[in-house]
């Protein structure tokens, strides 16, 4: 963790939580995390809960994010959601290119780059996900895969936009599996991603970009992970669905 970069820990709720359940979770988080100022805390509920969660976090230190956004502003795009719609709920962050969307919705780096540009155009902040599969890691392809994803998914952004972009490194083999990259693996990979950003933009931009780790983060490993020089936070999945575990991750990271 670099003290010049404020930690950002986001909970990706994925396709979980009814409105009532979402409000219960947020109430718990508001109590548990009321005094935390050292971390940017983001919750990313499903679309159906955005309106209610938006109202619930208004008077708190929790910020609202969403799990995807269309690259289009309006039009005949069934099932999609536009930035103007999200901004009605005071959304501030948008997760893009999560490995599940890359896998199941076949999202490409080029599409993610278009979405990132649209997020910035709406004055929101993208959380752009990159990461390799187990097969790719075991085949020695990690750096090649990440270099391709980083350059493709961030293509077309200005230096100023890049500096306000969060990158989330999520080793696909460590999502929901209970496996976690070792602290050394996480730091090594985050440092590689930062070097790629420096090549694409410049060193000053690369030093400003916050890079989250997103692979089976839990209270027991959060402190060690967040203590690494190039690990600036976490994108939390399963552990974000329960107030105590998500709060413990944040508290143990400080």
JONOR-V379159 format. One line per field, one symbol per residue. ss: DSSP state (H for helix, E for strand, C for the rest). phi: phi as a letter, one per 20 degrees, with the letter a starting at -180 (. if undefined). burial: # if it has 9 or more other ideal C-beta (glycine too) atoms within 8 Angstrom, else .. Layout:
BEGIN
ss=???
phi=???
burial=???
END
This chain:
BEGIN
ss=CCCCCCEEEEEECCCCCCHHHHHHHHHHHHHHCCCCCCEEEEEECCHHHHHHHHHHHCCCCEEEEECCCCCCCCCCCCCCCCHHHHHCCCCCEEEECCHHHHHHCCCCHHHHHHHHHHHHHCCCEEEEEECCCHHHHHCCCHHHHHHHHHHHHCCCCCHHHHHCCEEEECCHHHCCCCCCCCHHHHHHHHHHHHHHHHHHCCHHHHHHCEEEECCCCCHHHHHHHHCCCCCCEEEECHHHHCHHHHHHHHHHHC
phi=.effdfgcdddeflecnfgfffffffgfffffdgdedecfdcdcffgfdgfffgffegdceedecceaaffeeapecgnecdgfffffdmfdccfcmggffffeelfegffffffffffffemddedeecrdefffffemdgfffffffffffdfnfffffffdeeddecfgfdemdnfcffgffffgffffffffffffdafffgfefededcblfcgfdfffffffgdddqbddegfeecgfffffffffef
burial=#...#.#######...#.#.###.######.##..#..########..##.###.##....#########.#........####.##.#.#########.##......#.##########.#.#########...##...##..###########.#.#.###.###########....##.#.###.##########.##...###############.##..##.#.########.###.#.#########.
END
